[in-house]
Amino acid sequence: MSAKVKKLASLLLAETLDITEVTPLSSELLRLRGSDMRIDASQVRKLGAQCMQALLCASTTWTQDGTRLELIDPSPDFVQSVQAYGLDIDLFSSQENTL
């Protein structure tokens, strides 16, 4: 019997994640739900509260679903925005094993 292999998805975040990007980001996250995923935050220069919330919700959802989500290569601006809200960068990855 062969083991079930989950699809690994990748998502490259936009440079500007402001209120105008929350709907496209949320739609893409919903489309990818159920897949183990890596989110590349290397290009992010602006991270607004609404997109930050969408990413935090994704992390919680992936954990509850038993799938893995890993934030990779967060830009200095992404990290600074997260820290300005008093949050830990590790909150943006599911609590499952990293990929």
C-alpha positions as CSV (number, residue, x, y, z in Angstrom):
1,M,0.0,0.0,0.0
2,S,1.4,3.4,-0.9
3,A,1.5,6.3,1.5
4,K,-0.7,9.3,0.7
5,V,1.5,12.2,-0.5
6,K,0.2,15.7,0.2
7,K,0.6,18.4,-2.4
8,L,3.2,21.1,-1.4
9,A,2.1,24.5,-2.4
10,S,4.1,27.7,-2.6
11,L,2.8,31.3,-2.3
12,L,5.0,34.4,-3.0
13,L,3.5,37.3,-1.1
14,A,3.1,40.7,-2.9
15,E,5.4,43.6,-2.1
16,T,2.6,45.6,-0.6
17,L,0.1,43.8,1.6
18,D,-2.4,46.6,2.4
19,I,-6.2,46.6,2.6
20,T,-6.5,46.3,-1.2
21,E,-4.6,43.0,-1.1
22,V,-6.6,41.3,1.7
23,T,-9.3,39.9,-0.6
24,P,-6.9,38.4,-3.2
25,L,-4.7,37.0,-0.4
26,S,-7.6,35.5,1.5
27,S,-8.9,33.9,-1.8
28,E,-5.6,32.4,-2.6
29,L,-5.2,31.0,0.9
30,L,-8.6,29.5,0.7
31,R,-7.8,28.0,-2.7
32,L,-4.7,26.4,-1.2
33,R,-6.3,25.1,2.0
34,G,-5.6,21.4,2.5
35,S,-2.1,21.6,1.0
36,D,1.2,21.7,2.9
37,M,2.4,25.2,2.0
38,R,5.4,27.5,2.1
39,I,4.7,31.2,2.1
40,D,7.6,33.3,0.8
41,A,7.6,36.7,2.5
42,S,10.9,37.9,1.0
43,Q,9.5,40.6,-1.2
44,V,7.1,42.2,1.4
45,R,7.8,45.9,2.0
46,K,4.5,46.9,3.6
47,L,2.4,44.6,5.8
48,G,-1.0,46.0,6.8
49,A,-3.1,44.7,9.8
50,Q,-5.7,43.1,7.6
51,C,-3.3,41.0,5.6
52,M,-1.4,40.1,8.8
53,Q,-4.7,38.9,10.3
54,A,-5.3,36.8,7.2
55,L,-1.9,35.2,7.5
56,L,-2.4,34.5,11.2
57,C,-5.8,32.9,10.5
58,A,-4.2,30.7,7.8
59,S,-1.6,29.5,10.3
60,T,-4.3,28.6,12.8
61,T,-6.4,26.9,10.1
62,W,-3.5,24.9,8.8
63,T,-2.7,23.7,12.3
64,Q,-6.3,22.7,13.0
65,D,-6.5,20.9,9.6
66,G,-3.3,19.0,10.4
67,T,-1.4,20.4,7.4
68,R,1.8,22.3,7.5
69,L,2.4,26.0,6.7
70,E,5.8,27.5,6.9
71,L,6.7,31.2,6.4
72,I,10.1,31.4,4.7
73,D,12.5,34.2,4.1
74,P,10.6,37.0,5.7
75,S,11.9,40.4,4.6
76,P,13.2,42.8,7.3
77,D,10.1,45.0,6.7
78,F,7.8,42.0,7.3
79,V,9.6,41.1,10.5
80,Q,9.6,44.8,11.7
81,S,5.8,45.1,11.0
82,V,5.1,41.9,13.0
83,Q,7.3,43.1,15.9
84,A,5.6,46.5,15.8
85,Y,2.3,44.7,16.6
86,G,4.0,42.9,19.5
87,L,3.8,39.5,17.7
88,D,6.3,36.7,17.3
89,I,7.3,35.7,13.7
90,D,6.8,32.0,14.6
91,L,3.0,32.6,14.8
92,F,3.0,32.7,11.0
93,S,3.8,29.0,10.7
94,S,1.6,26.2,11.7
95,Q,2.4,24.3,14.8
96,E,3.0,21.1,12.8
97,N,6.5,20.1,11.7
98,T,8.1,22.5,9.3
99,L,8.5,21.4,5.7
